[in-house]
Amino acid sequence: METLQYTRAADIPAAQGNMVPVNMDPFLGSWINTNAASRGITSFTLTRRGDAVMIHPVAAESPSDWGEETITTYAANVDGGKLSAFNAVFDADFAETFLAANLNAGLIIIAAYTRFKDGSDRSNYFSREFYYHDK
C-alpha cells in the first residue's frame, strides 16, 4: 500500500520550501471574556516559552487557576504565516477539557469540550465564549 503524502489538493504547499511559521506575536498577552457574567473561563494569557506558546486560563469558579498548557497552532493553509486557530488540552483528575479556538473579527472564540472521567453521573458538555485582546 502506498503511503499518502496528502489527501486533498489543499495539503500541497503553493511553493515547496517557502512555508512561513505561524506568527503568534500579535496574539500574545491577555484576553478577556466578553461576557462579564461567565461561569467559565473569564480570561486567559498567551505567552511564549522558547519555541512553544502557552495558554493560561483563569475561570470564574474554583478551581479558578487552570495552570499552563502548550497550544498547537493552525494556519489558514499549509503555507503557514497567519494564525487561524489553536487548541490545547487540560487534563484534571476528574475531567478533561479540550479547548478549540479560532479567530474572527479580532476576537478569539473558544469552544470547550469537557468530558468527565470520575464516574459521576454528570453529562459531558460543550461551551463557547468570546474574548477580546486586553491591549
PyMOL commands that set and color helices and strands:
alter all, ss='L'
color gray80, all
select helices_A, chain A and resi 9-11+25-27
alter helices_A, ss='H'
color red, helices_A
select strands_A, chain A and resi 20-23+29-33+41-49+52-59+69-70+72-75+80-91+95-104+107-116+125-133
alter strands_A, ss='S'
color yellow, strands_A
deselect
rebuild
show_as cartoon
